[in-house]
């Protein structure tokens, strides 16, 4: 279905779909040329299996959905070895992979996306092959320690005395582009230094550079990056309705100031879904405070919020309800997911 939708769109329309909600594309001209020259390009996103997935992942789920609609084959790399390089205990790697493999497709279901053109790839299935390791060693003889520290600095947990694993991480992420046979790599803007490292170093060992697409990071509920390791900053995919409502209710959302995690999630996730479905976002209010109000665009919501016509609590209650809707497929599989989660994230290791 996605292929036929893409064929009905011209290059410019496909380009605009890929560009929406992005922060940077390196380069836009290369992406346009790719769309002109290849019917079904391939894009990948890699996610290291570290902390528990949260609702911030919906941003990249929706962007991968855009790629699918634009005729791309999408590869989702569940990067188990990268998880280990970034601190996940080796003993639970397989268990965390099982959890990610089960729960991530349910997020696509939550936004109504057919995953027929989505392939889930396990990193260790190709990253341990001799030819891959040969290329890793090649780049290690070319890149300096300082270059690797710089590339990894915004992604890998680093300190004043970083482990060797953190320096290997960006080299592997660069080589993944070649061994996954992709035309585009997509990720958050925090990946930029690794993306630029890949563009510089892959040609040095005989491979082409790829197009790099980046989306912004959604702030956490307490005013910083939404993090899998900070329970207060995120809504976990397995949070129940009561927890979701409570977390969103307690989120930072100062009246008149749209710079917060609630508004960002509304803009990049909820209103993107609503727009694609041609639905309106409803803020439920008592008649005493003006009654329910419907919005067709994020800009309308932001205007009312800045002018203080929209109270933060009414907004947060409505956002919480939309998150609960997105997580319905997860909730239907709760028992199985909770068992997998317990195995993957118990402290008995």
Secondary structure, DSSP 4 states (H G I P E B T S, - for coil): -HHHHHHHS-HHHHHHHHHTTEEEEETHHHHHHHHHH-TT-EEEEEEES-S--BGGGHHHHHHHHHHHHTT-EEEEEEEHHHHHHTT--GGGHHHHHHHHHHHHHHHHHHTT--GGGEEEEEGGGTTTSHHHHHHHHHHHTTS-HHHHHHHHTTTS---TT--HHHHHHHHHHHHHHHHTT-SEEEEEGGGHHHHHHHHHHTGGGT----EEEEEPPPBPTTSSB--TT-GGG--BTT--HHHHHHHHHTS---TT---SHHHHHIIIIIHHHHHHHT--EEE---GGGT--EEESSHHHHHHHHHTT-S-HHHHHHHHHHHHHHHTHHHHHTHHHHHHHHHHHH-S--
